[in-house]
Amino acid sequence: MQGNAWIVGNGSYGGIGDNTANNYSSPVQTITFGNNWKQISHDSNWHVAGIKTDGTLWLWGYNGRGQLGDNTVVDTSSPVQTVTIGTNWTQVSQGYSFTGAIKTDGTLWLWGSNYNGELGDNSATLKSSPVQTVSRGNNWRQVSCGNGFALAIKTD
């Protein structure tokens, strides 16, 4: 299933994705127009992620902790791809200042704040580009990120 990505509300830090920091009381589309969005996700800290039907992963908004995965800590008001560019993303979720995503090969990747070790890489160091969890493997099915923690389900 695919569709258009429409966003409404607080545009702080560029979270609307229309190349502005404006607030909107009526829905607008991101500047990466088209009806080819498969999934969209957001957190309570003004960053948004979406996966297109071609499997590409796009993020925008607040990036003070590297949660956009573009190897920077610079906010962006228009969608950018992670530095792990590719067409192999299947699911994405955001927590408070971090992001987690699963690739079509079943590998689990996380990036961003890591205050509490929520990236699962045996550290508490900020990562501004995707890192694979230490529980490697390719049998991850779903990830859900919260405020300082991440949960994931394996296919087994």
N, C-alpha and C positions, 0 to 999 in steps of 0.2 A: 504494500500500500504506500502511496506517496501523496504529498500535498504541499500547499503553500505554507510558509512560516509567517505567522502573524503575531505581533507582539504589541502589548499595550501597557502603559503605566510609567514607572520611574525609569528614566533614561540616564541616571547618574553613571558616570564612568563609561558611557557608551553602550550600556546594556541593551538598548533597543536594537543596535546593529545597523542603524541607518546613517552612519557617519556623522552623528550629532550626539550631544548629551541632553537632548530635549526630553521632556515628559510628554506623554500622549494620553488623552482620555478616549481616543478612538484607535482601533488597531491599525498598525502600519506593517509593511513588509521590511525584512532586512534588505540591505543593498545587494546581497547575493540573491537576486530574484529567481523565481522559477517555482515550479510545482514539484520539485524533485527532492523534497525533504522526507526522510524516513522516520527520524526520531529527533526530538528536541528536549533539552533538559536545562534547568537553571538552579542556582542556589540562592540563598538569602543575602549574598554578598556581591550582587551585581555582575555576575559573569554567567554567560550562556554558552551552551554547546549544542551542536546539531550534527547529525549524520545524514548525508545525502544518499539517494538511492544508488549512486555509483560507489558507495562505501567510503567516501572522503569525510574526514572529521574537521569541523569548523568551530572556532571559539571566538568570543568577543566580550568586551566589557572590562571590568576591573581585573587587573593583573598584578597587584602589589605583592603577591606571593608566588608568582610564576605559574598560576593556575591555568593559563591559556596554553601552556606547553610549547611556546614559540621561542624558548631559550632567552626570554627577556622578562623584565618586571615592569613593562611599559603598558599602560592601558590602551585599548584600541576600540574605536567606535564602529569598526566595520569588521566582518568576519575574516579570520586568518586561519590557516591550517597549522597543525602542530608541526614541530620539526621532524617528527616521525611521519612524514608525508606518505600517503599511499591510499589505495582504494580497498583496504582490508579491515575496516572498522565495522563492528556490528552492534555495539551497545555502549552508551556513555551515561555517566552520572556525576553530579557535582556535590561536594560537601562545602563546608565553610573554608574557602580559600584553597581548595584543592579539587582535582578532577581524577576520575578513574574511568577506564574504558577497556573493552575487550575487543580483540581482533578476531577475524573470521577463523584464524587457526586456533582459537581458544586460549590465547595467551592474555594475561591480565597486566595492564599498565596503569601506573598512577603518577601524578606530578602535582607540585604546588607546595603548600606551607609545610607540612610534615612536623608540626609542633609536637605532636604526641606519637610520632612514629606511624601515622596513618597511611604512609605510602608503602609500608610492608617491606622495606629494603634494609632492615636492621640499622636504621639511623634515625636521627631526628633533625636532619639537615634539609633545608629548602631545596627543591629540585624544580628548575624552570623548563625542563624537557622531560618527556615520559621515561620512566624507569620500570623495569619488570619487577614484580614482587619476588622475594627470595623463595617463596613457594612456587617455583617455576612450574612449568608443565603447560599443557595445552588442553586442559579439560575444564576451563572456566566457562560458565554459561551466563551469569548475571552478576553485576556489581551495583551496590547501592552505597552512596557516600553520605555521611552526616556531619555533625559538628565535632570534628576531631577523631573520627573513626570511619572505617570502611568495612562493609560486609560483602562477601561474595559467595556465590554458590557454584560448586563444581558439578559437572555432568554425572559423576558417580554418586 
